[in-house]
Amino acid sequence: MKYSIYKPLALFIMAVLMPGCSSRKVISVQSPDHKNELSFQLSDKGQPQYWLNTRGKAVIKPSLMGFEFDGIKKMTEDFKVVSTEKHSVDESWEQPWGEFKKVRDNHNELIVHLEESNGDKRKLDIIFRVFDDGIGFRYSFPKQPNLGKVKISNEVTQFTFENDNEVWSIPVHRDNSYYESTYRKTPMSRTDTINTPATFEMSDNLYLAIHEADLTDFASMTLLKSSANQYKSELVPWADGVKVYAETPFNTPWRTIIIGEKPGELVTSTLMLNLNEPSKIKDISWIMPSKYMGIWWGMHLEKYTWGSGEKHGATTENTKKYIDFAAENGFNGVLVEGWNKGWDGDWTADGRAFSFTEPYPDFDLADISAHAAIKNVRLIGHHETAGASKHYESQMENAFRLYNKMGVNTVKTGYVNKYLDKKEWHDSQYGVRHYRKVVETAAKYHIMIDNHEPVKGTGLQRTYPNLMSWEGGRGQEYNAWSADGGNDTNQAAVLPFTRMLSGPFDYTPGIFNFDYKTPSGARVKTTLAQQLALYVVLFSPLQMAADLPENYTGKPAFQFIKDVPCNWSYTKVLDSKIGEFAVMARKDREEKNWYIGAVTNKEARLVQISLDFLDTGKKYEAILYTDGTGADYKTNPYPVNISRKNVDHNTKLDLNLAPGGGAAVEIRLVTP
């Protein structure tokens, strides 16, 4: 991919070597705006430790760093500082898709070169990058004679807070192995081991999120509560207990801390993306965001089956109907699940029955692909593996080659099983290696990936922009069958500040029929207007209109789904309170029109927003889709008012949100 550097700002690299500096000396580096200050020092025992201040306030107190290994001496103490380097970078790059078109990478870097004072005198570099919106740091193990192959047993990295703050989090591996728990806010002291991103509401009106970036050939980092106000890195192990197999030279992922004075500042941070490598794909002309429909929701409602039989959903006839409807309404993709052999019986028990090239007899892949091409609609393939990753890898090349031949350029992958290959965690080094192999192989055949039951996002989409979207959270499907009744009413006001900090989410919004019956009693706990708002609030470059086609027919509100983009040039959070409400504005890729999404929890509320982000001196027309009279997620989710209003830079909008409700607004530039 060719990254365009726009308006080249003063890019300068300043290396400062300080050989032989005192091991007890405090070494500090500030963010470009001088707001954040990262400090490093060795303890009396030669232990690496760091701390972080924002506007002079302690955000992270002194916290230890280092690693322990199987069979060899740990690297946590007895260090001396050999030298340090400082660098400053200010440059910009452009994303092929995303919440922002142009991304500024502006940071100051500190590299601390450490060496053990005695024994083998092994070396370790710690790299800190300090941005205006937070920090990232990673460990770098140079090639050296006394440290070759290693088995990491423990990462010592601590995150020490001054107080027992409240944290929005989900537990590790408690409900399943792919992050599909409900986010809860609790004091740190009442948690155990939690996943990242974890979002903290600080006592001094700061918001902070801990996560990681550039997770490459390493284990995922989770956070183990080690005291009431401290977490430490807890790496997800292999089945044999080893956390990471590595050989020098190697780098760890970046440990990231995003800081904001408002929740919305966490949402708009690009720190994670900036800590990933530029694209390894040179020609990206085939990578295209899109809106799609699919033979999917009907299966969750048990109208269709994935397996063969009378109710089989993935038939030639049914697929062509979906393709026709998609073409008539401007959608350029149709997802088809259950097309391939292997779904009959208990497919979750053993995914080795799946063929990724052989369709069921009632699904004519060649005929359907030809029909889709005529209609200018792409077929979106589906590869459910049931966690049998080695079996999938054995067929992957042939499967992607077949799809490439048939004009299929997107594949939704799935791993519905607690373990990969019956023993390894999805978020272990084993899983990280597998998911990377899928994305890299797909790129060879010009295939985009939508990864369900994934490893969490850490910004890999910058390096491989064919990794378009993923799940890694409680999606809409829980509203069809979950024993707990479906997703909470506050979910849409929580996800932007938690799950969404790790990247796009294939949540699958757009349910228009709320009167379906399920054995569990699960149901959508939103109004129809909130379903529209989700297209703006929850970002994905692949956005699904999830409901059955017949539920959209004749519905005026469907127009918003047809009009709203799924690729943006700019994103702005207008107002929010985590778990209560969120109001977000996004500008389309052509940088002309704006879209606003507002969501609330079970409480009705009036949201007043200023349109001062519109260009001064220009006129716009707003098309508002708001909760209608009597709208309520419990009793009457359907009413939607559609109105038009002339607006400009000085306009203020009042949006009345019903319980569980929302509002979606399209703001079109009026050309003279």
LINGI-V362855 format. One line per field, one symbol per residue. ss: DSSP state (2 for helix, 1 for strand, 0 for the rest). phi: phi as a letter, one per 30 degrees, with the letter a starting at -180 (. if undefined). psi: psi as a letter, one per 30 degrees, with the letter a starting at -180 (. if undefined). Layout:
# LINGI-V362855
ss->???
phi->???
psi->???
This chain:
# LINGI-V362855
ss->000000000000000000000000001111000001111111000001111111001111111100111000001000111111111111111100000001111111111111110000001111111110011111111001001011111110011100000111101000000000000111122200110001111000001111111000000011111110011111100000000111100110011111110022222000222200000000000000011111102222000010000001000222222222222200001111000100000000002220000010000022222222220001111111000022222222222222222200011111000001000100002222222222222222000111100000000222200011110000000222200000000022222000222200000000000000000000000002222222222000011100002220000002222220000111111111100011111111000001111111000011111100000000011111111000010001000111111110000111111000011111111000
phi->.ccdcchedecbcccccbdidddcddcbbcdedidcbcbbacdeciddbbabcbhicdccdebdbkbcbdibddcbaicbddabbbbbbbbbbcddaldbdcbccbaccbccccbddbidhdcbccccbccdckbbbbcbcddadcacdbcdcacdecbccdbdddbdabdchddacbiccddbcbdedccbcbdcdccccddcicbbbcabbhdbhaddccccdcaebbcbdbddddddjddbcbbddacdddccbcbbdbeddddcdcedddccddeccdccdddbeacbbadadddddidbcdddkdceddceddddddddddddciccabdbcidcdkddiddddaddddccbcddecbceddddddddddhbddcdbbdchidddddddcdedddddddddidcbbccbbdaebchiacdecdeededddddddddeddchcdcccchcdedbjddddbddddaaciadcdeddcbdddjjdddcedcceecbeddckebddidjdccccdcbedidadcbddddeddddcdcdadccccdddeddcdiceddeddddddbbbcabbcdaabeicaabbbbcdddicccbbbbbbddcdacccbccdddddiccbcccccbedeidaddcaddebccbbadbaecdbcccccdeicabbbcccdcdd
psi->kjkkjkijljjkkjkjkikglkffkkklklleggekkkkkkklfggkklllkkkhfkkeklkkllalllkflklifahlljellkklkkjlllkkflafkekkkjjlkkkkjjlkkfabfhlkkkkkkkjlfgalkklkkjlklfgjckljkfkkfkljklelilkkklllkgeeaghghlkkkklkefglcklllkkkkjlfhhlkkkkallhjjhlkkkljkjflfhkllkjkkllfgfkekklkkklkllkkkjkklfleffeegkgeeefglllkfjejgffjjllklllidefefggellellaegkeileeeeeeeeeeeefggkgkjkjkgflkffkaiffejgffkkgfjllfgjjeeeeeeeeeefhkkkjlkjkfggieeeeeffeeeeeeeeeeggkgkkklliikelkhgfkkegleeeeeeeeeeeeeeeeghkkkjjlhallkggffeeiffjellchljaffffffkfgfaklfgeffeefgcefffaljifiagkfjgglklefgklkhlleeeeefffeejkkfjkkjflkefffkgjeffeeeeeklgklfkkkjelljkfelkkkkkklffhellkkkkllbfkklkkkkkhfflkkflklkkjkjlklkgkkfefifekkkjlkkklaffkkkjjjklkgaakkkkjkkjk.
